Amino acid sequence: MTEHPADRHLRRLSTPHAAAFAGVAFALLFGAALVLIRTSVPDGSTGGLRIAIVLVPFAGIAFLWFLGVVRDGLGTLEDKFFSTVMIGSALVFLAMIFASTAVGAGLLATREFAEPGTRTEVDAFGQGLLLALSNTYALRMAAVFMMSLATIWLRTRLMPRWLVVLTYLVSLAVLVGSDVSKWMTITFPIWVLVVSLVMLARAGVIDPRVPGHSPGTA
């Protein structure tokens, strides 16, 4: 049966159910990559850094899906101003993480050609650049992402009040303390994991298997 052109505007692309786990996947992959990078860069080991370089691109893909799920959950309540800040800061954060990982790949190549036990100026430069990209710039963009999203949740009441307060506190801690401790970066994937679990719990209130209900239909 041929579809009538007038009915085409009624079709709606629904969010895949598996996309709800994107935040969990990002938190696990990115958290593991950060731990490997933080433990490998100072002591000059290459095994952990090599694994982290492989994990980060997949973590970035999962983060894009997570961002899509977050925006899809806003629906018609989406505020253009705060959404622009949210999406912009998220993409800059992802770009900085990719850039720092690329520096890590260059650092790895440098260590493979350098003599064992030696520390070259290029190695020192690579370590400084990697930490600056990840801690100083990427992490602060993550803080802006959390702040803007918390503000949207506060205005729309789409998320519990405790999660909004927690997001503000974590974002302020990250914004101020990103240069104090190199492990402050771990707080972001932990926050994403908490948000993802809350989203999964709230999505489970409505069972899509109930008769008469199907994804993408009202």
N, C-alpha and C positions, 0 to 999 in steps of 0.2 A: 504494500500500500504506500502510495506516494505521500510524503509529508506536505501539508499545506504551508506555503510561505508565511502565512499569518501566524502560524503556531511556533515558528522557529524562535521567537523571542521568549517563549515560555520555557525553553530548555535551560537548565542550570548545571554548571559543572560543580559537582559536589567534591568536598575534600575527601581524599582516600582515607579509610579508617586507619590504615597502617601509618599514616603521616602523624598520628597522635603520639607515636613512639619516637618521633624524630628528635625531640628534646632529650629523651633518655639516651639515645644513641650518641648524640653530640656530647652530652655530659661525660659519658664513659670514655669515648674516644679521645676527646679533647683533654679531659683530666689525666688520662694515662699518658698522652703525648707531653703534657706540661711536666709531669713528674719525671719522665724520661729525659726531657731537655734540661730541666733544672739539675738533675743528678749527673748528667753527662758532660755538660759544658765546662764546669770548673775543673774536673779532674782529667779532662782530655780523652775520655773514653769515646769510642765510636759506635759501639753496639747499640746502646740505648738511643743515641741520636739518630741512627739509621732507621730504627723502628718508628721513632716519632715522626720523621719526615714522611714515612709511608702513611701514618695514621691521620695526619692533619688534613690532607685533601678530603678524605671521607668524612671527617668531623665537620669540615666546612660545608659539604653537601648537606649533611644532616641539619646544620644550623639554618641553612636556607629554607629547608622544609619546616623547621620549627618556627621561623619567622613567618612563613606563610600560614601556618596553623594559628599563630597568635593573631595575625591580621584578620584571618577568616572568622575568628571568634568575636571580633568587634562588630562585624556585620554593618548594619546601617548606623550604628552609634559611633562609627569611626570619625574622629576629629582630624581634619586635614592638617592643621598646624602641628599637633603633637605626633600625628602619624608620620609626617615628613621628617621630623626630628628623630623619631624612633627608627624609621627605615634607613635614613641617612647614616646615623651613628652605627647601626648594625652592620651596614655594608662597609663602612670605613674600618670598623673593628675587624671584619673578616679579611679585608685587604691587607691590613697591618699584620695580621697573624700569618697570612700567606707569605708576605714579604719577609717576615722574621724567619719563617721556616725555610725560605729560599736562601737566606743568609746562612742558616744552619747547614744547608746542603753544601754551600760554598766552603763553609768552615770545615765540613767533613772531608771535602776534597783536598783542602789545604793540609789537613792532618795526615792524610794518606801519603802525600808526597814529602812531608817534612820528616826529618830524622827523629827517631824515637827519643822522647825525653826533652826535646827542644821546644821552645815557645817563641814563635816568630812574631814580628810586629803585625803581620796580616792576621794571625790568629787572635791577637789581643784586640785588633780593630773589629774583627768579626764578632767576638764575644760582646764587646761594648755595643755594637750596632744591634745585635740580636736582642739584648736586654732592653735597649732603649725603645725599639719598635714594639716589643711585647709588653713591657711594664709601663713605660711612660706614655705611649700613644694608644696602643690597642686597648689597654685596660681602662684608660680614662674614657675612651669611646664606649666601652662596655658599660661604664657607670652612667653615661648620658643615656644610653639605651634603656637601662633599668629605671632611671628617673622618669623619663618620658612615658614609659609603659606604666609605671606606678601611678603617674598623674592621670593617665587615661582610665585606669582601673578605679581610681578614687572618684572620678567624675561620673563614670558610667555604672559603678557598683557591680561590675562583672566578676570581680574576684573578692574573696573574703578580706575583711579589714586587716586581719593579722598579717596576711600576705603583702598587702600594700605597705604597712608599716615596716615589715621585714625588708622589703625591697628598697625602701628609702634608706634604711639604716645600712644595708649592705652597700648600696651605691655610694653613700657618703664615705663609708670606710674605705672603699676601693679608690674613690676620687682623691682622698687625702693621703692614704697610706700606701699607694702603689709603689712609691719610691723607698718606702721604709723597709719593706720585706719583699723578697723575690717570690715568696710563696703566696702573696696576696692574690695572685692571678687565679689560684685554685678556687677562690670563693665564687667566681663567675660560673664555672660549670656546675658547682654544687647548687647555686641558685637556680640555674636552668633545670637541674634535676628535680628540685622541689616544685617549681612551677609546672613542670611536665606531669609530675605525679598528681598534683592538684587538678590539673586539666583532665587527666584520665579518670580520676575519681568522680569529678563532676559530670563528665560525659557518660559515665556508667549509670547515671540516674535514669536516663531514657534508653530503653533497650530497643535497638533497631529491629529486633526479631519479632516485636509485637505485631500481631496481624493488623494490616492496614497502614503500617508505617514502613517507609522505605527511605534510604538516604537521598537527600536532594528534593524531597517532596514535603509539602506543608500539611 
